[in-house]
């Protein structure tokens, strides 16, 4: 009896977690590998790549690298915070599109202190930034006000 209840709970939970934009991932996903070099601006280079490759719906899969300068907007702050030194990129994630992107970064310093927030222009690559982005032609991402918050939020359109 307990196994049946657990099974039903899992089915209900899985159905409750479905996203509003489903897609068939059979052949519509493309992987993009980018390597940035010392002195490159992380956000600027990602945005340029997205525009040059006409990506309408993409997401960052992973990033490994380092920075000498950061410019990150922390939660619920109006302006970015900056710093100089040597920092490891421990995470980069978010959605990206030629219509606008929403990217978050986490970095750590030489003693492992980690900070994170919205990736802004001004994050300068130290040695490298190795980035994998995936994209699909099944969706179009836009950023518009929808009344749920005061900010431009992700709007997902399914391409037929």
Contact map, one row per residue, 1 for C-alpha under 8 A:
1111100000000000000000000000000000000000000000000000000000000000000000000000000000000000000000000000000000000000000000000000000000000000000000000000000000000000
1111110000000000000000000000000000000000000000000000000000000000000000000000000000000000000000000000000000000000000000000000000000000000000000000000000000000000
1111111000000000000000000000000000000000000000000000000000000000000000000000000000000000000000000000000000000000000000000000000000000000000000000000000000000000
1111111100000000000000000000000000000000000000000000000000000000000000000000000000000000000000000000000000000000000000000000000000000000000000000000000000000000
1111111110000000000000000000000000000000000000000000000000000000000000000000000000000000000000000000000000000000000000000000000000000000000000000000000000000000
0111111111000000000000000000000000000000000000000000000000000000000000000000000000000000000000000000000000000000000000000000000000000000000000000000000000000000
0011111111100000000000000000000000000000000000000000000000000000000000000000000000000000000000000000000000000000000000000000000000000000000000000000000000000000
0001111111110000000000000000000000000000000000000000000000000000000000000000000000000000000000000000000000000000000000000000000000000000000000000000000000000000
0000111111111000000000000000000000000000000000000000000000000000000000000000000000000000000000000000000000000000000000000000000000000000000000000000000000000000
0000011111111100000000000000000000000000000000000000000000000000000000000000000000000000000000000000000000000000000000000000000000000000000000000000000000000000
0000001111111110000000000000000000000000000000000000000000000000000000000000000000000000000000000000000000000000000000000000000000000000000000000000000000000000
0000000111111111000000000000000000000000000000000000000000000000000000000000000000000000000000000000000000000000000000000000000000000000000000000000000000000000
0000000011111111100000000000000000000000000000000000000000000000000000000000000000000000000000000000000000000000000000000000000000000000000000000000000000000000
0000000001111111110000000000000000000000000000000000000000000000000000000000000000000000000000000000000000000000000000000000000000000000000000000000000000000000
0000000000111111110000000000000000000000000000000000000000000000000000000000000000000000000000000000000000000000000000000000000000000000000000000000000000000000
0000000000011111110000000000000000000000000000000000000000000000000000000000000000000000000000000000000000000000000000000000000000000000000000000000000000000000
0000000000001111111000000000000000000000000000000000000000000000000000000000000000000000000000000000000000000000000000000000000000000000000000000000000000000000
0000000000000111111100000000000000000000000000000000000000000000000000000000000000000000000000000000000000000000000000000000000000000000000000000000000000000000
0000000000000000111111000000000000000000000000000000000000000000000000000000000000000000000000000000000000000000000000000000000000000000000000000000000000000000
0000000000000000011111000000000000000000000000000000000000000000000000000000000000000000000000000000000000000000000000000000000000000000000000000000000000000000
0000000000000000001111100000000000000000000000000000000000000000000000000000000000000000000000000000000000000000000000000000000000000000000000000000000000011100
0000000000000000001111110000000000000000000000000000000000000000000000000000000000000000000000000000000000000000000000000000000000000000000000000000000000000000
0000000000000000000011111000000000000000000000000000000000000000000000000000000000000000000000000000000000000000000000000000000000000000011000000000000000000100
0000000000000000000001111101000000000000000000000000000000000000000000000000000000000000000000000000000000000000000000000000000000000000010000000000000000000000
0000000000000000000000111111100000000000000000000000000000000000000000000000000000000000000000000000000000000000000000000000000000000000000000000000000000000000
0000000000000000000000011111100000000000000000000000000000000000000000000000000000000000000000000000000000000000000000000000000000000000000000000000000000000000
0000000000000000000000001111100000000000000000000000000000000000000000000000000000000000000000000000000000000000000000000000000000000000000000000000000000000000
0000000000000000000000011111110000000000000000000000000000000000000000000000000000000000000000000000000000000000000000000000000000000001110000000000000000000000
0000000000000000000000001111111000000000000000000000000000000000000000000000000000000000000000000000000000000000000000000000000000000111100000000000000000000000
0000000000000000000000000001111100000000000000000000000000000000000000000000000000000000000000000000000000000000000000000000000000000111000000000000000000000000
0000000000000000000000000000111110000000000000000000000000000000000000000000000000000000000000000000000000000000000000000000000000011110000000000000000000000000
0000000000000000000000000000011111000000000000000000000000000000000000000000000000000000000000000000000000000000000000000000000000011110000000000000000000000000
0000000000000000000000000000001111100000000000000000000000000000000000000000000000000000000000000000000000000000000000000000000001111000000000000000000000000000
0000000000000000000000000000000111110000000000000000000000000000000000000000000000000000000000000000000000000000000000000000000011110000000000000000000000000000
0000000000000000000000000000000011111000000000000000000000000000000000000000000000000000000000000000000000000000000000000000000111100000000000000000000000000000
0000000000000000000000000000000001111101010010000000000000000000000000000000000000000000000000000000000000000000000000000000100111000000000000000000000000000000
0000000000000000000000000000000000111111000000000000000000000000000000000000000000000000000000000000000000000000000000000000111110000000000000000000000000000000
0000000000000000000000000000000000011111000000000000000000000000000000000000000000000000000000000000000000000000000000000001111100000000000000000000000000000000
0000000000000000000000000000000000001111100000000000000000000000000000000000000000000000000000000000000000000000000000000001110000000000000000000000000000000000
0000000000000000000000000000000000011111110010000000000000000000000000000000000000000000000000000000000000000000000000000001100000000000000000000000000000000000
0000000000000000000000000000000000000011111110000000000000000000000000000000000000000000000000000000000000000000000000001111100000000000000000000000000000000000
0000000000000000000000000000000000010001111111000000000000000000000000000000000000000000000000000000000000000000000000001111100010000000000000000000000000000000
0000000000000000000000000000000000000000111111100000000000000000000000000000000000000000000000000000000000000000000000111110000000000000000000000000000000000000
0000000000000000000000000000000000000000111111110000000000000000000000000000000000000000000000000000000000000000000000001000000000000000000000000000000000000000
0000000000000000000000000000000000010001111111111000000000000000000000000000000000000000000000000000000000000000000000000000000000000000000000000000000000000000
0000000000000000000000000000000000000000011111111100000000000000000000000000000000000000000000000000000000000000000000000000000000000000000000000000000000000000
0000000000000000000000000000000000000000001111111110000000000000000000000000000000000000000000000100100000000000000000000000000000000000000000000000000000000000
0000000000000000000000000000000000000000000111111111000000000000000000000000000000000000000000000000000000000000000000000000000000000000000000000000000000000000
0000000000000000000000000000000000000000000011111111100000000000000000000000000000000000000000000000000000000000000000000000000000000000000000000000000000000000
0000000000000000000000000000000000000000000001111111111000000000000000000000000000000000000000011100000000000000000000000000000000000000000000000000000000000000
0000000000000000000000000000000000000000000000111111111000000000000000000000000000000000000000001100000000000000000000000000000000000000000000000000000000000000
0000000000000000000000000000000000000000000000011111110000000000000000000000000000000000000000000000000000000000000000000000000000000000000000000000000000000000
0000000000000000000000000000000000000000000000001111111000000000000000000000000000000000000000000000000000000000000000000000000000000000000000000000000000000000
0000000000000000000000000000000000000000000000000111111100000000000000000000000000000000000000000100000000000000000000000000000000000000000000000000000000000000
0000000000000000000000000000000000000000000000000110111111000000000000000000000000000000000000011100000000000000000000000000000000000010000000000000000000000000
0000000000000000000000000000000000000000000000000000011111000000000000000000000000000000000000011110000000000000000000000000000000000011101110000000000000000000
0000000000000000000000000000000000000000000000000000001111100000000000000000000000000000000000111000000000000000000000000000000000000011101110000000000000000000
0000000000000000000000000000000000000000000000000000001111110000000000000000000000000000000000111000000000000000000000000000000000001111000000000000000000000000
0000000000000000000000000000000000000000000000000000000011111000000000000000000000000000000011110000000000000000000000000000000000001110000000000000000000000000
0000000000000000000000000000000000000000000000000000000001111110000000000000000000000000000111110000000000000000000000000000000000111100000000000000000000000000
0000000000000000000000000000000000000000000000000000000000111110000000000000000000000000000010000000000000000000000000000000000000111100000000000000000000000000
0000000000000000000000000000000000000000000000000000000000011111000000000000000000000000001110000000000000000000000000000000000000111000000000000000000000000000
0000000000000000000000000000000000000000000000000000000000011111100000000000000000000000111100000000000000000000000000000000000011110000000000000000000000000000
0000000000000000000000000000000000000000000000000000000000000111110000000000000000000001111000000000000000000000000000000000000111100000000000000000000000000000
0000000000000000000000000000000000000000000000000000000000000011111000000000000000000001110000000000000000000000000000000000111111000000000000000000000000000000
0000000000000000000000000000000000000000000000000000000000000001111100000000000000000111100000000000000000000000000000000000111110000000000000000000000000000000
0000000000000000000000000000000000000000000000000000000000000000111111000000000000001111100000000000000000000000000000000011111000000000000000000000000000000000
0000000000000000000000000000000000000000000000000000000000000000011111000000000000011110000000000000000000000000000000000011110000000000000000000000000000000000
0000000000000000000000000000000000000000000000000000000000000000001111100000000001111100000000000000000000000000000000000111100000000000000000000000000000000000
0000000000000000000000000000000000000000000000000000000000000000001111110000000011110000000000000000000000000000000000000111000000000000000000000000000000000000
0000000000000000000000000000000000000000000000000000000000000000000011111000000111100000000000000000000000000000000000111110000000000000000000000000000000000000
0000000000000000000000000000000000000000000000000000000000000000000001111100000111000000000000000000000010000000000111110010000000000000000000000000000000000000
0000000000000000000000000000000000000000000000000000000000000000000000111110111110000000000000000000000000000000000011110000000000000000000000000000000000000000
0000000000000000000000000000000000000000000000000000000000000000000000011111100110000000000000000000000000000000000111000000000000000000000000000000000000000000
0000000000000000000000000000000000000000000000000000000000000000000000001111100000000000000000000000000000000000000011000000000000000000000000000000000000000000
0000000000000000000000000000000000000000000000000000000000000000000000000111110000000000000000000000000000000000000000000000000000000000000000000000000000000000
0000000000000000000000000000000000000000000000000000000000000000000000001111111100000000000000000000000000000000000000000000000000000000000000000000000000000000
0000000000000000000000000000000000000000000000000000000000000000000000001001111100000000000000000000000000000000000000000000000000000000000000000000000000000000
0000000000000000000000000000000000000000000000000000000000000000000000001000111110000000000000000000000000000000000000000000000000000000000000000000000000000000
0000000000000000000000000000000000000000000000000000000000000000000000111100111111000000000000000000000000000000000000010000000000000000000000000000000000000000
0000000000000000000000000000000000000000000000000000000000000000000001111100001111100000000000000000000000000000000000000000000000000000000000000000000000000000
0000000000000000000000000000000000000000000000000000000000000000000011110000000111110000000000000000000000000000000000000000000000000000000000000000000000000000
0000000000000000000000000000000000000000000000000000000000000000000011100000000011111000000000000000000000000000000000000000000000000000000000000000000000000000
0000000000000000000000000000000000000000000000000000000000000000000111000000000001111100000000000000000000000000000000000000000000000000000000000000000000000000
0000000000000000000000000000000000000000000000000000000000000000001110000000000000111110000000000000000000001000000000000000000000000000000000000000000000000000
0000000000000000000000000000000000000000000000000000000000000000011110000000000000011111000000000000000000001100000000000000010000000000000000000000000000000000
0000000000000000000000000000000000000000000000000000000000000000011100000000000000001111100000000000000000111100000000000000000000000000000000000000000000000000
0000000000000000000000000000000000000000000000000000000000000001111000000000000000000111110000000000000000111000000000000000000000000000000000000000000000000000
0000000000000000000000000000000000000000000000000000000000000011111000000000000000000011111100000000000011110000000000000000000000000000000000000000000000000000
0000000000000000000000000000000000000000000000000000000000000011100000000000000000000001111100000000000011110000000000000000000000000000000000000000000000000000
0000000000000000000000000000000000000000000000000000000000000111000000000000000000000000111110000000000011100000000000000000000000000000000000000000000000000000
0000000000000000000000000000000000000000000000000000000000010110000000000000000000000000111111000000001111000000000000000000000000000000000000000000000000000000
0000000000000000000000000000000000000000000000000000000000111100000000000000000000000000001111100000001110000000000000000000000000000000000000000000000000000000
0000000000000000000000000000000000000000000000000000000000110000000000000000000000000000000111110000111100000000000000000000000000000000000000000000000000000000
0000000000000000000000000000000000000000000000000000000011110000000000000000000000000000000011111000111000000000000000000000000000000000000000000000000000000000
0000000000000000000000000000000000000000000000000100001111110000000000000000000000000000000001111101111000000000000000000000000000000000000010000000000000000000
0000000000000000000000000000000000000000000000000110001111000000000000000000000000000000000000111111100000000000000000000000000000000000000111000000000000000000
0000000000000000000000000000000000000000000000100110011100000000000000000000000000000000000000011111100000000000000000000000000000000000000000000000000000000000
0000000000000000000000000000000000000000000000000000000100000000000000000000000000000000000000001111100000000000000000000000000000000000000011100000000000000000
0000000000000000000000000000000000000000000000000000000000000000000000000000000000000000000000011111110000000000000000000000000000000000000011100000000000000000
0000000000000000000000000000000000000000000000100000000000000000000000000000000000000000000001111111111000000000000000000000000000000000000000100000000000000000
0000000000000000000000000000000000000000000000000000000000000000000000000000000000000000000001110001111100000000000001000000000000000000000000000000000000000000
0000000000000000000000000000000000000000000000000000000000000000000000000000000000000000000111110000111110000000000001100000000000000000000000000000000000000000
0000000000000000000000000000000000000000000000000000000000000000000000000000000000000000000111000000011111000000000111100000000000000000000000000000000000000000
0000000000000000000000000000000000000000000000000000000000000000000000010000000000000000111110000000001111100000000111100000000000000000000000000000000000000000
0000000000000000000000000000000000000000000000000000000000000000000000000000000000000000111100000000000111110000011110000000000000000000000000000000000000000000
0000000000000000000000000000000000000000000000000000000000000000000000000000000000000011111000000000000011111000011100000000000000000000000000000000000000000000
0000000000000000000000000000000000000000000000000000000000000000000000000000000000000011110000000000000001111111111000000000000000000000000000000000000000000000
0000000000000000000000000000000000000000000000000000000000000000000000000000000000001111000000000000000000111111110000000000000000000000000000000000000000000000
0000000000000000000000000000000000000000000000000000000000000000000000000000000000000110000000000000000000011111100000000000000000000000000000000000000000000000
0000000000000000000000000000000000000000000000000000000000000000000000000000000000000000000000000000000000011111100000000000000000000000000000000000000000000000
0000000000000000000000000000000000000000000000000000000000000000000000000000000000000000000000000000000000011111110000000000000000000000000000000000000000000000
0000000000000000000000000000000000000000000000000000000000000000000000000000000000000000000000000000000000011111111000000000000000000000000000000000000000000000
0000000000000000000000000000000000000000000000000000000000000000000000000000000000000000000000000000000001111001111100000000000000000000000000000000000000000000
0000000000000000000000000000000000000000000000000000000000000000000000000000000000000000000000000000000001110000111110000000000000000000000000000000000000000000
0000000000000000000000000000000000000000000000000000000000000000000000010100000000000000000000000000000111100000011111000000000000000000000000000000000000000000
0000000000000000000000000000000000000000000000000000000000000000000000011110000000000000000000000000000111000000001111100000000000000000000000000000000000000000
0000000000000000000000000000000000000000000000000000000000000000000000011110000000000000000000000000011110000000000111110000000000000000000000000000000000000000
0000000000000000000000000000000000000000001000000000000000000000000000111000000000000000000000000000001110000000000011111010000000000000000000000000000000000000
0000000000000000000000000000000000000000001000000000000000000000000000111000000100000000000000000000000000000000000001111110000000000000000000000000000000000000
0000000000000000000000000000000000000000111100000000000000000000000000100000000000000000000000000000000000000000000000111110000000000000000000000000000000000000
0000000000000000000000000000000000000000111000000000000000000000000011100000000000000000000000000000000000000000000000011111000000000000000000000000000000000000
0000000000000000000000000000000000000000111000000000000000000000001111110000000000000000000000000000000000000000000000111111100000000000000000000000000000000000
0000000000000000000000000000000000000111110000000000000000000000001111000000000000000000000000000000000000000000000000000111110000000000000000000000000000000000
0000000000000000000000000000000000011111110000000000000000000000111110000000000000000000000000000000000000000000000000000011111110000000000000000000000000000000
0000000000000000000000000000000000001110000000000000000000000000111100000000000000000100000000000000000000000000000000000001111100000000000000000000000000000000
0000000000000000000000000000000000001100000000000000000000000000111000000000000000000000000000000000000000000000000000000000111110000000000000000000000000000000
0000000000000000000000000000000000111100000000000000000000000001110000000000000000000000000000000000000000000000000000000000111111000000000000000000000000000000
0000000000000000000000000000000001111000010000000000000000000011110000000000000000000000000000000000000000000000000000000000101111100000000000000000000000000000
0000000000000000000000000000000011110000000000000000000000000011100000000000000000000000000000000000000000000000000000000000000111110000000000000000000000000000
0000000000000000000000000000000011100000000000000000000000011111000000000000000000000000000000000000000000000000000000000000000011111000000000000000000000000000
0000000000000000000000000000001111000000000000000000000000011110000000000000000000000000000000000000000000000000000000000000000001111100000000000000000000000000
0000000000000000000000000000001110000000000000000000000001111100000000000000000000000000000000000000000000000000000000000000000000111110000000000000000000000000
0000000000000000000000000000111100000000000000000000000001111000000000000000000000000000000000000000000000000000000000000000000000011111000000000000000000000000
0000000000000000000000000000111100000000000000000000001111100000000000000000000000000000000000000000000000000000000000000000000000001111100000000000000000000000
0000000000000000000000000001110000000000000000000000000111000000000000000000000000000000000000000000000000000000000000000000000000000111111000000000000000000000
0000000000000000000000000001100000000000000000000000000110000000000000000000000000000000000000000000000000000000000000000000000000000011111100000000000000000010
0000000000000000000000110001000000000000000000000000000000000000000000000000000000000000000000000000000000000000000000000000000000000001111100000000000000000111
0000000000000000000000100000000000000000000000000000000110000000000000000000000000000000000000000000000000000000000000000000000000000001111110000000000000011110
0000000000000000000000000000000000000000000000000000000110000000000000000000000000000000000000001000000000000000000000000000000000000000111111000000000000011110
0000000000000000000000000000000000000000000000000000000110000000000000000000000000000000000000011011000000000000000000000000000000000000001111100000000001111000
0000000000000000000000000000000000000000000000000000000000000000000000000000000000000000000000001011000000000000000000000000000000000000000111110000000011110000
0000000000000000000000000000000000000000000000000000000000000000000000000000000000000000000000000011100000000000000000000000000000000000000011111000000111100000
0000000000000000000000000000000000000000000000000000000000000000000000000000000000000000000000000000000000000000000000000000000000000000000001111100001111100000
0000000000000000000000000000000000000000000000000000000000000000000000000000000000000000000000000000000000000000000000000000000000000000000000111111111110000000
0000000000000000000000000000000000000000000000000000000000000000000000000000000000000000000000000000000000000000000000000000000000000000000000011111100110000000
0000000000000000000000000000000000000000000000000000000000000000000000000000000000000000000000000000000000000000000000000000000000000000000000001111110000000000
0000000000000000000000000000000000000000000000000000000000000000000000000000000000000000000000000000000000000000000000000000000000000000000000001111110000000000
0000000000000000000000000000000000000000000000000000000000000000000000000000000000000000000000000000000000000000000000000000000000000000000000001111111110000000
0000000000000000000000000000000000000000000000000000000000000000000000000000000000000000000000000000000000000000000000000000000000000000000000001011111100000000
0000000000000000000000000000000000000000000000000000000000000000000000000000000000000000000000000000000000000000000000000000000000000000000000011000111110000000
0000000000000000000000000000000000000000000000000000000000000000000000000000000000000000000000000000000000000000000000000000000000000000000000111100111111000000
0000000000000000000000000000000000000000000000000000000000000000000000000000000000000000000000000000000000000000000000000000000000000000000001111100101111100000
0000000000000000000000000000000000000000000000000000000000000000000000000000000000000000000000000000000000000000000000000000000000000000000011110000000111110000
0000000000000000000000000000000000000000000000000000000000000000000000000000000000000000000000000000000000000000000000000000000000000000000011110000000011111000
0000000000000000000010000000000000000000000000000000000000000000000000000000000000000000000000000000000000000000000000000000000000000000001111000000000001111100
0000000000000000000010000000000000000000000000000000000000000000000000000000000000000000000000000000000000000000000000000000000000000000001110000000000000111110
0000000000000000000010100000000000000000000000000000000000000000000000000000000000000000000000000000000000000000000000000000000000000000011100000000000000011111
0000000000000000000000000000000000000000000000000000000000000000000000000000000000000000000000000000000000000000000000000000000000000000111100000000000000001111
0000000000000000000000000000000000000000000000000000000000000000000000000000000000000000000000000000000000000000000000000000000000000000010000000000000000000111
